[in-house]
Amino acid sequence: TNVPSLVTGVGLCALAAFSGSNTVIFYAKSVFSSVGLNSPELLTWAVGIPNIVGGILALVLTDKLGRRPLLLWSFGGMSACLVALSTVDIYTHGL
């Protein structure tokens, strides 16, 4: 049956939705504005360049490392970064 493949696909979509990457991109303007950077060009570069570099790295590394290790490492890295962002927000909120 196709049930395991369907569960895997839906699970990966759910993990992508809950990873928070869209949240970081959505609030990037307010984060940059709060530190005094109001240049839209800077915001575009600061968010766009890492996305492009990450996409190219993923394309290259998928053939060399395989999908599963790349998925596990990238999700672990995203989780660690979101924990770091949350921690910074907790300790600097209102400063």
PASEBA-1860 file (N, C-alpha, C; in nm, 3 decimals):
! residues 95
1> TNVPSLVT> 0.083/-0.120/0.000/0.000/0.000/0.000/0.087/0.125/0.000 ~ 0.023/0.237/-0.021/0.093/0.365/-0.025/0.083/0.441/0.107 ~ 0.026/0.380/0.208/0.004/0.450/0.335/0.135/0.498/0.399 ~ 0.242/0.416/0.408/0.366/0.468/0.468/0.422/0.589/0.394 ~ 0.417/0.586/0.262/0.466/0.699/0.184/0.381/0.824/0.206 ~ 0.250/0.804/0.215/0.159/0.916/0.240/0.184/0.976/0.378 ~ 0.200/0.890/0.478/0.227/0.939/0.615/0.359/1.014/0.619 ~ 0.460/0.962/0.551/0.590/1.030/0.547/0.578/1.166/0.479
9> GVGLCALA> 0.510/1.172/0.367/0.493/1.298/0.295/0.417/1.401/0.376 ~ 0.306/1.359/0.436/0.227/1.451/0.517/0.306/1.495/0.641 ~ 0.381/1.402/0.699/0.463/1.435/0.816/0.570/1.537/0.782 ~ 0.635/1.522/0.667/0.737/1.618/0.626/0.677/1.756/0.599 ~ 0.559/1.758/0.540/0.491/1.886/0.517/0.455/1.952/0.650 ~ 0.411/1.874/0.746/0.377/1.928/0.878/0.502/1.981/0.947 ~ 0.612/1.907/0.941/0.737/1.955/1.002/0.783/2.084/0.936 ~ 0.770/2.093/0.804/0.809/2.216/0.734/0.721/2.333/0.777
17> AFSGSNTV> 0.592/2.308/0.794/0.500/2.414/0.834/0.528/2.462/0.976 ~ 0.566/2.370/1.063/0.590/2.406/1.203/0.735/2.439/1.232 ~ 0.821/2.441/1.130/0.963/2.469/1.154/0.986/2.615/1.191 ~ 0.898/2.703/1.149/0.909/2.844/1.187/0.987/2.930/1.089 ~ 1.033/2.873/0.980/1.113/2.954/0.887/1.032/3.068/0.828 ~ 0.905/3.046/0.798/0.822/3.154/0.746/0.799/3.262/0.851 ~ 0.793/3.224/0.978/0.777/3.321/1.086/0.897/3.414/1.092 ~ 1.015/3.357/1.081/1.138/3.438/1.085/1.139/3.535/0.968
25> IFYAKSVF> 1.103/3.489/0.850/1.101/3.577/0.733/0.993/3.685/0.748 ~ 0.876/3.647/0.802/0.766/3.743/0.817/0.804/3.855/0.913 ~ 0.869/3.822/1.025/0.902/3.922/1.125/1.038/3.987/1.105 ~ 1.109/3.951/0.998/1.243/4.007/0.976/1.240/4.159/0.969 ~ 1.139/4.216/0.903/1.132/4.362/0.890/1.121/4.428/1.026 ~ 1.035/4.376/1.113/1.020/4.439/1.245/1.145/4.417/1.331 ~ 1.212/4.304/1.314/1.336/4.280/1.389/1.443/4.378/1.344 ~ 1.459/4.395/1.212/1.558/4.490/1.162/1.521/4.633/1.201
33> SSVGLNSP> 1.393/4.667/1.198/1.351/4.802/1.235/1.377/4.829/1.382 ~ 1.361/4.728/1.467/1.381/4.748/1.610/1.526/4.778/1.645 ~ 1.620/4.740/1.559/1.760/4.772/1.584/1.806/4.891/1.501 ~ 1.712/4.957/1.433/1.743/5.080/1.363/1.778/5.065/1.216 ~ 1.758/4.946/1.160/1.787/4.925/1.018/1.656/4.925/0.941 ~ 1.632/5.031/0.865/1.506/5.045/0.794/1.521/5.033/0.643 ~ 1.636/4.988/0.597/1.661/4.978/0.454/1.600/4.851/0.396 ~ 1.504/4.864/0.304/1.445/4.744/0.243/1.547/4.661/0.164
41> ELLTWAVG> 1.646/4.728/0.106/1.748/4.655/0.031/1.829/4.565/0.123 ~ 1.865/4.617/0.241/1.941/4.537/0.337/1.859/4.416/0.383 ~ 1.731/4.439/0.407/1.644/4.330/0.449/1.634/4.223/0.341 ~ 1.622/4.265/0.217/1.614/4.170/0.106/1.741/4.085/0.097 ~ 1.854/4.149/0.109/1.981/4.076/0.102/2.000/3.985/0.223 ~ 1.968/4.035/0.342/1.992/3.958/0.465/1.904/3.834/0.472 ~ 1.787/3.838/0.413/1.698/3.722/0.414/1.714/3.639/0.287 ~ 1.734/3.704/0.175/1.739/3.632/0.047/1.867/3.554/0.024
49> IPNIVGGI> 1.981/3.612/0.056/2.108/3.546/0.029/2.120/3.414/0.107 ~ 2.092/3.409/0.237/2.098/3.279/0.306/2.001/3.176/0.248 ~ 1.884/3.220/0.201/1.791/3.126/0.139/1.848/3.069/0.009 ~ 1.909/3.152/-0.071/1.967/3.104/-0.197/2.085/3.012/-0.170 ~ 2.174/3.053/-0.080/2.291/2.970/-0.047/2.247/2.835/0.011 ~ 2.148/2.838/0.101/2.098/2.714/0.158/2.035/2.623/0.054 ~ 1.963/2.681/-0.039/1.903/2.601/-0.146/2.007/2.536/-0.235 ~ 2.111/2.611/-0.270/2.218/2.555/-0.354/2.293/2.446/-0.280
57> LALVLTDK> 2.323/2.470/-0.152/2.389/2.367/-0.071/2.304/2.240/-0.062 ~ 2.174/2.258/-0.044/2.085/2.142/-0.035/2.086/2.063/-0.165 ~ 2.086/2.131/-0.279/2.091/2.061/-0.407/2.218/1.980/-0.423 ~ 2.331/2.040/-0.386/2.460/1.973/-0.401/2.473/1.858/-0.301 ~ 2.436/1.884/-0.177/2.455/1.782/-0.072/2.356/1.668/-0.079 ~ 2.241/1.687/-0.141/2.143/1.580/-0.150/2.200/1.461/-0.225 ~ 2.272/1.484/-0.332/2.332/1.374/-0.408/2.446/1.307/-0.331 ~ 2.521/1.386/-0.256/2.638/1.331/-0.186/2.601/1.261/-0.056
65> LGRRPLLL> 2.511/1.320/0.023/2.480/1.266/0.155/2.351/1.186/0.160 ~ 2.261/1.211/0.070/2.131/1.146/0.072/2.027/1.236/0.136 ~ 1.901/1.202/0.112/1.792/1.288/0.160/1.773/1.280/0.311 ~ 1.776/1.158/0.365/1.745/1.142/0.507/1.845/1.214/0.599 ~ 1.977/1.192/0.583/2.070/1.265/0.671/2.058/1.417/0.655 ~ 2.039/1.463/0.532/2.025/1.606/0.508/1.900/1.661/0.576 ~ 1.791/1.586/0.568/1.667/1.626/0.633/1.684/1.632/0.784 ~ 1.745/1.530/0.842/1.763/1.527/0.988/1.853/1.640/1.036
73> WSFGGMSA> 1.964/1.662/0.965/2.055/1.769/1.005/1.992/1.907/0.987 ~ 1.921/1.928/0.878/1.861/2.060/0.854/1.750/2.089/0.954 ~ 1.669/1.986/0.984/1.563/2.008/1.082/1.622/2.031/1.222 ~ 1.728/1.960/1.254/1.796/1.983/1.383/1.855/2.122/1.390 ~ 1.916/2.168/1.282/1.972/2.303/1.278/1.865/2.409/1.290 ~ 1.753/2.390/1.221/1.642/2.486/1.229/1.586/2.490/1.371 ~ 1.573/2.374/1.432/1.522/2.368/1.569/1.615/2.441/1.665 ~ 1.746/2.418/1.650/1.843/2.485/1.737/1.839/2.637/1.718
81> CLVALSTV> 1.827/2.682/1.593/1.821/2.826/1.567/1.694/2.889/1.625 ~ 1.582/2.818/1.615/1.457/2.871/1.672/1.463/2.876/1.824 ~ 1.527/2.777/1.885/1.546/2.781/2.031/1.633/2.900/2.068 ~ 1.739/2.925/1.991/1.826/3.040/2.018/1.751/3.172/2.002 ~ 1.670/3.184/1.895/1.591/3.306/1.875/1.492/3.326/1.989 ~ 1.428/3.220/2.031/1.331/3.229/2.140/1.399/3.268/2.270 ~ 1.515/3.211/2.296/1.589/3.242/2.419/1.630/3.389/2.421 ~ 1.681/3.437/2.309/1.720/3.578/2.301/1.599/3.667/2.323
89> DIYTHGL> 1.486/3.631/2.265/1.365/3.711/2.282/1.319/3.712/2.427 ~ 1.326/3.599/2.493/1.283/3.591/2.633/1.369/3.682/2.722 ~ 1.501/3.678/2.701/1.590/3.754/2.788/1.609/3.900/2.748 ~ 1.567/3.936/2.627/1.583/4.075/2.586/1.449/4.145/2.561 ~ 1.340/4.078/2.588/1.207/4.136/2.562/1.189/4.263/2.645 ~ 1.156/4.370/2.580/1.131/4.495/2.647/1.254/4.582/2.669 ~ 1.370/4.540/2.618/1.489/4.622/2.635/1.496/4.733/2.532
END
